[in-house]
Amino acid sequence: MTDPMRFFRDRYYSPGELARLRQIVRASGTTMILPYDQFIEHDNRHVDPNPEAGDSRRHGALASAADPDYICKLAVEGGYNAVAIHYGLAKRYWSKLVGAVPLLLKINGKTSIPSQNNPLSVPTAFVEDAVRMGAVAVGYTMYYGSPRQDEDLPQLAKVRAECDRYGMPLVVWAYPRGEAVEAKGGKESSYMVESAVRMAVEMGASVIKANLPVETKVVGYFENKDVPEYYRKVEKELQSMDARTQKWERAKRVVAAAQGMPILFSGGDKVSDEELDENVAACLDAGCFGFIFGRNMWKREHKKALELSHKFQGLLDKGSKK
């Protein structure tokens, strides 16, 4: 018989953390979360009419992706285990369906308007807001490697302290960002993603959100002495593999970097059905806790989004190794 809390048994979690986490865990011990924090991070670009939006549009030319009510509808109909949104949407929209889908309150963010060379995600809400609203967890974006880490890490430490105080799970978006990151492999390289995941472990995350790495295209990477020799060697070995094997190995390395802490793989930019299927298979085989797919769901036609949502949840429940 599958233990629903199997991802949390071998590490210490407070009673409050476990009680809240249980609300987002499927019977199989996995989870699938619908994130909708992108309108802060990516400005208002997602209102661009989506040819796949189908009959769920509102407000004339705006596609369904712009409508928070539609996202809430998708979360309910799609059987998601939580929806990850910022305070305003939680208060004005999610509050209408309390009890239907758990809330993961995102409590920091930044815009895409200034230079991204020195990023810092700042508070948009607080842990007390999450407690008052009945959220099951808070989400915090940590920009690993940013020149502003002297502000980011103390800020995260304060959030973690508040989470400990209230027994609130802390989901860390472990994202490498900044000019130094780009010079040492890029934000999607295995070196940077694995290092960001380990940093989230060190900072006390309850669950870690990470991207599936890809091979680095940075010119001179293998000659760059500022990149540890170990990772230059690893990247060379990975790039010698065929594309499928390489993807599988990169996923496994991310999970291994978490040292037993639960990993949620992000969907990132919208990709084809075939690529999304392959990414899911690789991450499942690596032993991930689940998925947090946003644009790859709400930027698709409603019927297709539901089809894929249920398909991937079925794979999570079966523990597919394909």
C-alpha positions as CSV (number, residue, x, y, z in Angstrom):
1,M,0.0,0.0,0.0
2,T,1.4,3.4,-1.0
3,D,2.2,5.8,1.8
4,P,0.7,9.2,0.8
5,M,3.3,11.0,2.9
6,R,6.3,9.0,1.7
7,F,8.2,12.0,0.5
8,F,8.2,13.5,4.0
9,R,8.9,10.5,6.2
10,D,12.7,10.5,6.1
11,R,13.1,14.2,7.0
12,Y,11.8,16.2,9.9
13,Y,8.7,18.1,9.2
14,S,6.7,19.9,12.0
15,P,3.1,18.7,12.7
16,G,1.8,21.9,11.2
17,E,3.8,21.4,8.0
18,L,2.6,17.8,7.7
19,A,-1.0,18.7,8.3
20,R,-1.0,21.4,5.6
21,L,1.1,19.4,3.1
22,R,-1.3,16.5,3.4
23,Q,-4.0,18.7,1.8
24,I,-2.0,18.9,-1.4
25,V,-0.8,15.3,-1.6
26,R,-2.6,12.8,-3.7
27,A,-3.3,9.2,-2.5
28,S,-0.2,8.2,-4.5
29,G,2.0,10.5,-2.5
30,T,2.5,12.9,-5.4
31,T,1.0,16.3,-6.4
32,M,0.1,18.4,-9.4
33,I,-0.1,22.2,-8.9
34,L,-1.4,24.9,-11.2
35,P,0.7,28.1,-11.0
36,Y,-0.6,31.5,-12.1
37,D,2.0,33.9,-10.8
38,Q,3.3,34.8,-14.3
39,F,1.4,38.0,-14.7
40,I,3.7,39.7,-12.2
41,E,6.9,38.0,-13.6
42,H,6.1,38.4,-17.3
43,D,4.1,41.7,-17.3
44,N,0.8,41.6,-19.1
45,R,1.9,39.7,-22.2
46,H,-0.2,36.6,-21.6
47,V,-3.4,38.6,-22.5
48,D,-2.2,38.2,-26.1
49,P,-5.1,36.4,-27.8
50,N,-4.5,32.7,-27.8
51,P,-5.8,30.9,-30.9
52,E,-6.3,27.8,-28.8
53,A,-8.4,29.6,-26.1
54,G,-11.6,28.0,-27.4
55,D,-15.0,29.2,-26.0
56,S,-13.7,30.2,-22.5
57,R,-12.8,33.7,-23.5
58,R,-14.2,36.8,-21.7
59,H,-13.7,40.5,-22.2
60,G,-13.7,40.5,-26.0
61,A,-10.3,39.8,-27.5
62,L,-8.7,38.6,-24.3
63,A,-7.8,34.9,-24.2
64,S,-8.8,32.7,-21.3
65,A,-5.3,32.9,-19.9
66,A,-6.0,36.5,-18.8
67,D,-9.1,35.6,-16.7
68,P,-8.4,34.5,-13.1
69,D,-11.9,33.0,-12.9
70,Y,-11.0,30.7,-15.8
71,I,-7.8,29.6,-14.0
72,C,-9.8,28.8,-10.9
73,K,-12.3,26.8,-13.1
74,L,-9.4,25.0,-14.7
75,A,-7.9,24.1,-11.3
76,V,-11.2,22.7,-10.1
77,E,-12.1,20.8,-13.3
78,G,-8.6,19.6,-13.8
79,G,-8.4,18.1,-10.4
80,Y,-5.3,20.1,-9.3
81,N,-4.0,19.7,-5.8
82,A,-3.4,23.4,-5.4
83,V,-3.3,26.7,-7.2
84,A,-0.3,29.0,-6.8
85,I,-1.3,32.7,-7.0
86,H,-0.5,36.1,-5.5
87,Y,-2.5,37.9,-2.8
88,G,-4.8,39.9,-5.0
89,L,-6.1,37.0,-7.0
90,A,-6.3,34.8,-3.9
91,K,-8.5,37.5,-2.2
92,R,-10.7,38.4,-5.1
93,Y,-11.0,35.2,-7.1
94,W,-9.8,32.1,-5.2
95,S,-11.8,33.1,-2.2
96,K,-15.0,32.3,-4.2
97,L,-14.1,28.6,-4.2
98,V,-12.5,28.0,-0.8
99,G,-12.6,24.3,-0.1
100,A,-12.5,23.3,-3.8
101,V,-8.8,23.7,-4.4
102,P,-6.1,24.4,-1.8
103,L,-4.2,27.7,-2.0
104,L,-0.4,28.1,-2.3
105,L,0.1,31.8,-1.7
106,K,3.0,33.2,-3.6
107,I,4.5,35.9,-1.4
108,N,7.2,37.6,-3.5
109,G,7.8,38.6,-7.1
110,K,9.4,41.1,-9.5
111,T,8.6,42.6,-12.8
112,S,10.4,42.0,-16.1
113,I,10.8,45.8,-16.8
114,P,14.2,46.6,-15.3
115,S,17.5,44.9,-16.3
116,Q,17.5,41.3,-15.2
117,N,21.2,41.3,-14.5
118,N,20.7,41.9,-10.8
119,P,17.3,40.4,-10.0
120,L,15.6,40.4,-6.6
121,S,12.1,39.1,-5.9
122,V,10.5,41.3,-3.2
123,P,7.5,40.8,-0.9
124,T,4.0,41.0,-2.4
125,A,2.4,39.4,0.7
126,F,3.4,37.9,4.0
127,V,3.2,34.5,5.8
128,E,0.5,35.9,8.1
129,D,-1.6,36.6,5.0
130,A,-1.3,32.9,4.1
131,V,-2.3,31.8,7.6
132,R,-5.3,34.2,7.7
133,M,-6.5,33.0,4.2
134,G,-6.2,29.3,5.0
135,A,-3.3,28.7,2.6
136,V,-1.6,25.3,2.7
137,A,1.8,26.7,1.8
138,V,3.7,29.8,0.7
139,G,5.8,30.1,-2.3
140,Y,9.0,32.1,-2.4
141,T,11.3,32.8,-5.4
142,M,15.0,32.6,-4.6
143,Y,17.3,33.9,-7.3
144,Y,20.4,31.8,-6.8
145,G,23.6,33.5,-7.9
146,S,22.1,37.0,-8.2
147,P,24.4,39.8,-7.2
148,R,21.6,40.8,-4.8
149,Q,21.9,37.6,-2.8
150,D,22.9,39.8,0.3
151,E,19.3,41.0,0.2
152,D,17.6,37.8,-1.1
153,L,18.9,35.3,1.4
154,P,18.2,37.3,4.6
155,Q,14.7,38.0,3.2
156,L,14.2,34.2,2.6
157,A,15.6,33.5,6.1
158,K,12.9,35.8,7.6
159,V,10.2,34.1,5.6
160,R,11.4,30.7,6.7
161,A,11.4,31.8,10.4
162,E,7.8,32.9,10.0
163,C,6.9,29.6,8.3
164,D,8.5,27.8,11.3
165,R,6.5,29.9,13.7
166,Y,3.2,29.0,12.1
167,G,3.9,25.5,10.9
168,M,3.5,26.7,7.3
169,P,5.2,24.8,4.5
170,L,7.7,26.8,2.4
171,V,7.9,26.0,-1.3
172,V,11.1,27.6,-2.8
173,W,11.2,28.4,-6.5
174,A,14.9,27.6,-6.9
175,Y,15.8,29.8,-9.9
176,P,19.4,30.7,-11.0
177,R,19.4,34.2,-12.3
178,G,21.6,37.2,-12.9
179,E,24.7,38.1,-15.0
180,A,27.1,35.8,-13.1
181,V,24.8,32.9,-13.7
182,E,24.6,33.6,-17.4
183,A,28.4,33.7,-17.6
184,K,28.8,30.3,-15.9
185,G,26.5,28.1,-17.9
186,G,23.1,29.9,-17.9
187,K,20.0,29.7,-15.8
188,E,18.9,26.3,-17.3
189,S,22.3,24.5,-17.1
190,S,22.7,21.5,-14.9
191,Y,25.5,23.2,-12.9
192,M,23.2,26.2,-12.0
193,V,19.9,24.3,-11.5
194,E,21.5,21.7,-9.3
195,S,23.3,24.3,-7.2
196,A,20.1,26.3,-6.8
197,V,18.3,23.2,-5.6
198,R,21.0,22.5,-3.0
199,M,20.8,26.1,-1.9
200,A,17.1,25.7,-1.3
201,V,17.8,22.6,0.8
202,E,20.3,24.6,2.8
203,M,17.8,27.4,3.4
204,G,15.2,25.1,4.8
205,A,12.6,24.6,2.0
206,S,9.8,22.2,2.6
207,V,9.4,21.5,-1.1
208,I,11.6,22.7,-4.0
209,K,10.4,23.9,-7.4
210,A,13.0,23.5,-10.2
211,N,13.3,23.5,-13.9
212,L,14.4,20.6,-16.0
213,P,18.0,21.5,-17.1
214,V,19.2,21.6,-20.7
215,E,22.7,21.6,-22.2
216,T,24.6,24.8,-21.9
217,K,25.3,26.9,-25.0
218,V,27.6,29.3,-23.3
219,V,30.7,29.9,-25.5
220,G,33.9,28.9,-23.7
221,Y,32.1,27.0,-20.9
222,F,34.5,24.1,-20.9
223,E,37.5,26.4,-20.7
224,N,36.1,28.7,-18.1
225,K,38.1,28.1,-14.9
226,D,35.4,29.9,-12.9
227,V,33.2,26.9,-13.5
228,P,34.2,24.0,-11.2
229,E,36.2,21.3,-13.0
230,Y,33.6,18.8,-11.7
231,Y,30.7,20.4,-13.6
232,R,32.7,21.0,-16.7
233,K,33.4,17.3,-16.7
234,V,29.8,16.4,-16.0
235,E,28.5,18.7,-18.7
236,K,30.9,17.1,-21.2
237,E,29.7,13.6,-20.3
238,L,26.0,14.7,-20.5
239,Q,26.5,16.3,-23.9
240,S,28.1,13.1,-25.2
241,M,24.8,11.2,-24.7
242,D,21.9,11.0,-27.1
243,A,19.1,13.6,-26.4
244,R,16.7,11.3,-24.6
245,T,19.3,9.8,-22.3
246,Q,20.7,13.2,-21.6
247,K,17.3,14.5,-20.5
248,W,16.7,11.5,-18.3
249,E,20.1,11.9,-16.6
250,R,19.7,15.7,-16.1
251,A,16.4,15.1,-14.3
252,K,17.9,12.4,-12.1
253,R,20.7,14.7,-11.1
254,V,18.3,17.5,-10.0
255,V,16.4,15.0,-7.8
256,A,19.7,13.8,-6.4
257,A,20.8,17.4,-5.7
258,A,17.8,17.7,-3.3
259,Q,19.1,14.9,-1.1
260,G,15.7,13.5,-0.4
261,M,13.7,16.7,-0.3
262,P,10.7,16.7,-2.6
263,I,11.2,18.2,-6.0
264,L,8.4,19.8,-8.1
265,F,9.4,20.1,-11.8
266,S,8.2,23.3,-13.5
267,G,6.9,23.2,-17.1
268,G,8.5,26.5,-18.1
269,D,7.6,28.0,-21.5
270,K,4.8,26.3,-23.4
271,V,6.2,23.4,-25.5
272,S,4.7,20.9,-27.8
273,D,2.5,18.0,-26.6
274,E,5.3,15.5,-27.5
275,E,8.0,17.4,-25.7
276,L,5.8,17.9,-22.6
277,D,5.1,14.1,-22.6
278,E,8.8,13.4,-22.8
279,N,9.7,15.8,-20.0
280,V,7.0,14.3,-17.7
281,A,8.4,10.8,-18.4
282,A,11.9,11.9,-17.6
283,C,10.9,13.6,-14.3
284,L,8.8,10.7,-13.2
285,D,11.6,8.3,-13.8
286,A,13.9,10.5,-11.8
287,G,11.6,10.2,-8.8
288,C,10.0,13.7,-8.5
289,F,7.3,14.7,-6.1
290,G,5.2,16.1,-8.8
291,F,4.6,18.9,-11.3
292,I,3.8,22.6,-11.2
293,F,2.6,23.3,-14.8
294,G,1.2,26.7,-15.7
295,R,1.7,28.0,-19.2
296,N,1.7,24.5,-20.6
297,M,-1.8,24.2,-19.3
298,W,-3.7,27.5,-19.3
299,K,-2.2,28.5,-22.7
300,R,-3.8,25.5,-24.3
301,E,-7.3,25.0,-25.4
302,H,-9.5,24.1,-22.4
303,K,-10.4,20.6,-23.5
304,K,-6.7,19.8,-24.2
305,A,-5.6,21.3,-20.9
306,L,-8.0,19.1,-19.1
307,E,-6.9,16.0,-21.1
308,L,-3.3,16.6,-20.3
309,S,-3.9,17.4,-16.6
310,H,-5.8,14.2,-16.1
311,K,-3.2,12.2,-18.1
312,F,-0.3,13.4,-16.1
313,Q,-2.1,12.9,-12.8
314,G,-2.8,9.3,-13.9
315,L,0.9,8.8,-14.6
316,L,1.8,10.3,-11.2
317,D,-0.6,7.9,-9.5
318,K,0.8,4.9,-11.4
319,G,4.4,5.9,-10.6
320,S,5.2,5.5,-14.3
321,K,8.8,4.7,-15.2
322,K,8.4,5.1,-18.9
